[in-house]
């Protein structure tokens, strides 16, 4: 049965569900966040400190599980006890087959073990095919050169914020869907690597200015949009806390009627339309928000990977 229709302007996103803020491996990147703190674990603290904080957080989350949820987690542990992927075998990247990963996939499927198991098995196949940790800036050059995505510091909760500017999205320039997937994998991997201990989610700011039905809603563009949705839902479950769309032209409402039908209800609930830039300041300090969006930051954030193209 079709889901009930919802208003064109989506409501504000509800707060995080209890126990959802799990930990992922932290990078030693010392870049300052827009909110005034580091985006990732400080280098002097080292990997040992990050791992200790990560383990403590996972233990806290496991302790909060109900008996049924704990049984589901134990089932996932058993089923994937001998599983691996190229990145784990080579000791590279952010991905781990551990409780935090199992719980993300379980939550995405409402602790339905068979569904979560199938989802994670499919994800491992996907990771072995695209190996996100091995995707280089040159592999993602089309998206990087266009200026499509920038990491804009972090939220007040120390979550990385990715700014996507639709005016820089040129679907025709991607030679095929595989190049687009590698580009998305590159940006996701970079954002995840900037998550400090006790953070596993991020925010996406979507500047929709420049949306064109002719350029962004033809067959190829629609397929790339659907692919992006699948990357969020199937390969980065419970990574998104909020996706905020602003500067939304009227033409996008036509595309939205179709796009929302592609979305998992849990993901759709995290998407909101922003009509006042002051809403963005609920997530990020004014000093870290570009002036054109109502903040105080006059210079541009660098495009992730741009400095690596000529190496």
Number of C-alpha atoms within 10 A of each C-alpha: 3 5 7 6 7 9 7 11 12 14 14 15 15 10 9 11 8 9 15 18 21 25 25 28 27 27 24 21 16 15 14 13 24 23 21 16 17 20 28 27 24 19 13 9 10 13 16 9 16 24 17 12 18 22 20 15 21 21 14 13 19 18 12 12 15 10 10 10 19 16 14 20 21 13 16 23 16 10 11 15 11 8 12 13 19 15 18 14 8 8 12 14 18 19 19 17 17 14 20 25 21 24 27 22 28 25 18 21 17 13 20 14 20 14 15 22 19 11 18 23 14 13 18 17 12 16 18 13 11 15 19 25 19 16 17 16 23 17 16 23 18 20 29 24 17 16 19 18 26 22 22 24 28 28 24 17 14 27 28 29 24 22 21 19 19 18 16 18 21 15 23 12 12 20 10 12 15 13 18 22 18 21 24 21 25 24 23 19 18 20 23 25 23 31 28 26 26 22 24 27 25 24 23 20 21 20 19 18 16 17 21 16 13 9 16 22 18 13 11 16 20 17 14 20 17 14 17 16 18 16 18 17 19 18 19 20 23 24 20 18 21 24 22 20 18 18 17 17 12 9 11 18 13 11 15 12 12 11 16 14 12 14 16 14 11 13 19 17 17 20 21 18 17 21 12 12 15 13 13 19 18 11 19 24 20 19 15 22 25 16 14 10 17 15 18 14 17 12 10 11 16 13 18 22 20 18 11 12 14 7 6
